[in-house]
Amino acid sequence: MTRWKPDAHGRLMQSAIELFAERGYEATTVAAIAERAGLTRRTFFRYFADKREVLFSGAEQLVTVWLAAVADAPAAAGPLASVTAGFEPLAELFEERLELARLRAQIIAANPELRERELVKLQGLASELERTLLARGVASNAAILAAQAGLTVFHVAFGRWVEQEDPAAFRRLLSESLDELREVTAAAPRSGTQEWAPTREGNR
């Protein structure tokens, strides 16, 4: 497993992840995390609001890296191309974190409260992507669609990445998932065609 730096924050994160994996999230206390790290409860709360936030403390870096890439995308890039401009730096960010990411994903998947928190964080990220696109002059509906599509591609690729063994595969999986999205949307019937058209049942 990738080791954290030997500072208090890193030691607490390492201890928490290890204990969550060994004992389960619910059975792990803040006191146990602090004891494993050789620190006090007071020190724990200096860095984290609660044990749940240990699993989400890296989200700020992900958001910062992704939004910077979107803002710096070429002026001629379309909405989705602007969003996916963040995939390359994100792949670099995660390349050495596969073992940690896999453990974190397993812990979250096993706990409904954590799954809900993950969804809230993801939707917050989608909103940030949307705002960044709007600042680039993208129309509102296009910004919403591009942000949600880009986030979905990331989420699908990430789920596939933590299920395999190659740390460097995230870049490839992002690209494959994006291609699959393009295939799906290219094959979708347009509004008003025989295959799909809105109904008026809701207005009856």
GIWORA-V659392 format. One record per residue. N is the residue number from 0. SS is DSSP state (helix for helix, strand for strand, loop for the rest). PHI is phi in whole degrees, -180 to 180 (* if undefined). BURIAL is I if it has 9 or more other C-alpha atoms within 8 Angstrom, else O. Layout:
n;ss;phi;burial
N;SS;PHI;BURIAL
N;SS;PHI;BURIAL
This chain:
n;ss;phi;burial
0;loop;*;O
1;loop;-62;O
2;loop;-94;O
3;loop;-82;O
4;loop;-63;O
5;loop;-78;O
6;loop;-103;O
7;helix;-62;I
8;helix;-60;O
9;helix;-65;I
10;helix;-65;I
11;helix;-65;I
12;helix;-62;I
13;helix;-61;I
14;helix;-64;I
15;helix;-64;I
16;helix;-62;I
17;helix;-61;O
18;helix;-70;I
19;helix;-59;I
20;helix;-70;I
21;helix;-78;O
22;helix;-109;O
23;loop;98;I
24;loop;-62;I
25;loop;-63;O
26;loop;-81;O
27;loop;-93;I
28;loop;-103;O
29;helix;-60;I
30;helix;-60;O
31;helix;-67;O
32;helix;-63;I
33;helix;-62;I
34;helix;-64;I
35;helix;-61;O
36;helix;-81;I
37;loop;75;O
38;loop;-129;I
39;loop;-103;I
40;helix;-58;I
41;helix;-61;O
42;helix;-66;I
43;helix;-56;I
44;helix;-73;I
45;helix;-72;O
46;helix;-108;O
47;loop;-135;I
48;loop;-69;O
49;loop;-161;O
50;helix;-67;I
51;helix;-61;O
52;helix;-70;I
53;helix;-59;I
54;helix;-78;I
55;helix;-119;O
56;loop;-70;O
57;loop;-87;O
58;helix;-64;O
59;helix;-62;O
60;helix;-67;O
61;helix;-59;I
62;helix;-62;I
63;helix;-61;O
64;helix;-64;I
65;helix;-67;I
66;helix;-65;I
67;helix;-63;I
68;helix;-67;I
69;helix;-65;I
70;helix;-63;I
71;loop;-92;O
72;loop;-61;I
73;loop;-53;O
74;loop;-60;O
75;loop;-81;O
76;loop;-67;O
77;loop;-74;O
78;helix;-57;I
79;helix;-69;I
80;helix;-62;O
81;helix;-66;I
82;helix;-64;I
83;helix;-77;I
84;loop;-62;I
85;loop;-81;I
86;helix;-66;I
87;helix;-64;O
88;helix;-64;I
89;helix;-68;I
90;helix;-61;I
91;helix;-65;O
92;helix;-62;O
93;helix;-92;I
94;loop;-54;I
95;loop;-100;O
96;loop;-121;I
97;helix;-61;I
98;helix;-62;I
99;helix;-63;I
100;helix;-62;I
101;helix;-66;I
102;helix;-62;I
103;helix;-61;I
104;helix;-62;I
105;helix;-67;O
106;helix;-64;I
107;helix;-66;I
108;helix;-62;I
109;loop;-87;O
110;loop;-132;I
111;helix;-58;O
112;helix;-62;O
113;helix;-71;I
114;helix;-63;I
115;helix;-64;O
116;helix;-63;O
117;helix;-62;I
118;helix;-64;O
119;helix;-62;O
120;helix;-63;O
121;helix;-64;I
122;helix;-69;O
123;helix;-63;O
124;helix;-64;I
125;helix;-60;I
126;helix;-65;I
127;helix;-66;I
128;helix;-63;I
129;helix;-60;I
130;helix;-64;I
131;helix;-67;I
132;helix;-66;I
133;helix;-60;I
134;helix;-66;O
135;loop;-85;O
136;loop;95;O
137;loop;-74;I
138;loop;-63;O
139;helix;-57;O
140;helix;-63;O
141;helix;-65;I
142;helix;-65;I
143;helix;-63;I
144;helix;-63;O
145;helix;-66;I
146;helix;-64;I
147;helix;-68;I
148;helix;-66;I
149;helix;-63;I
150;helix;-66;I
151;helix;-64;O
152;helix;-59;I
153;helix;-60;I
154;helix;-63;O
155;helix;-66;I
156;helix;-64;I
157;helix;-64;I
158;helix;-61;O
159;helix;-70;I
160;helix;-64;I
161;loop;-74;I
162;loop;-94;O
163;loop;-123;O
164;loop;-113;O
165;loop;-95;O
166;helix;-60;I
167;helix;-85;O
168;helix;-79;O
169;helix;-61;I
170;helix;-59;I
171;helix;-65;O
172;helix;-67;I
173;helix;-63;I
174;helix;-64;O
175;helix;-64;O
176;helix;-66;I
177;helix;-66;I
178;helix;-62;O
179;helix;-66;O
180;helix;-62;I
181;helix;-62;O
182;helix;-65;O
183;helix;-64;O
184;helix;-71;O
185;helix;-67;O
186;helix;-86;O
187;loop;-72;O
188;loop;-66;O
189;loop;-80;O
190;loop;-56;O
191;loop;95;O
192;loop;-80;O
193;loop;-66;O
194;loop;-69;O
195;loop;-148;I
196;loop;-158;O
197;loop;-64;O
198;loop;-102;O
199;loop;-109;O
200;helix;-61;O
201;helix;-67;O
202;helix;-96;O
203;loop;-77;O
